[in-house]
């Protein structure tokens, strides 16, 4: 369902009883709302929650910003490393305003916000900018930012920077090229399988066939690498949040994989340290993904925090 939020077009999915406690799920860099899998959504609904997923701007079926150009990632990455200002087409604060706009459009005064990776960064900014709208905060494999934290492993960095195959893009719902030609989908899936083989969860590995079956409909729905580049510069341009989070009084929990090669466990620990009274769950065998074996436990954590926040 397409709605207007923060004066742009955002694609959402809304499931569960209208009167149930609302949970807003925000996905990470370049990822779509369907990266929160349908079975995981059903687990949350079964626990008495209303679940809203959104495509971030420049991802999935939401509005794109191709008119703002494609950032030079090598140059902006160098500026980031040298601690110089990064020029981004928009900010993570803009993306947080999009998410709050989704709540506005649905008439929701406050929600339990769950963010994964970049989605966790957006969720932090929601809690900092509009704490009265965030009933609880669950941050999965995310970070408070800052130059003092360890970077990705060399292998993970190389996998993230690997160039995907060239594909022909077909017009999406708004007429802009965003869907890959079906003949190119298998090559894109192979590219993502290679990435997940590096950054995924070593203790909860899925079979390649199961992963292929899960990735194929996601890739077929949308493929927007230019949008991902713009989102990445928004991440690089964002200031560190640890000092501001020390004043955050939103009930929070941090879930982070001990074996995350993209955002090492130090990021989760720093996030939990920054948030007053946040609970930290370090997950053995978890990398930088959401393996099915962990979905039920994550759903339990989210529902338990929602109950604690309500009480």
Buried (B, 14 or more C-beta within 10 A) or exposed (E): EBBEBBEBBBBBBBBBEEEBBBBBBBBBBBBBBBBBBEEBBBBBBEBEBBBBBBBBBBBBBBBBBBEEEEBEBEEBBEBBEEEEEBEBBBBBBBBBBBBBBBBBBBEBEBBBBBBBBBBBBBBBBBBBBBBEBBBBBBBBBBBBBBEEBEEBBEEBBEBBEEEBEEBEBEEBEEEBBBBBEEEBBEBBBBBBBEBBEBBBBBBBBBEEEEBBEBBBEBBBBBBBEBBBBBBBBBBBBBEBBBEBBEEBEBBBBBBBBBBBBBBBBBBBBBBBBBBEEBBBBBBEBBBBBBBEBBBEEBBEBBBBBBBEBEE
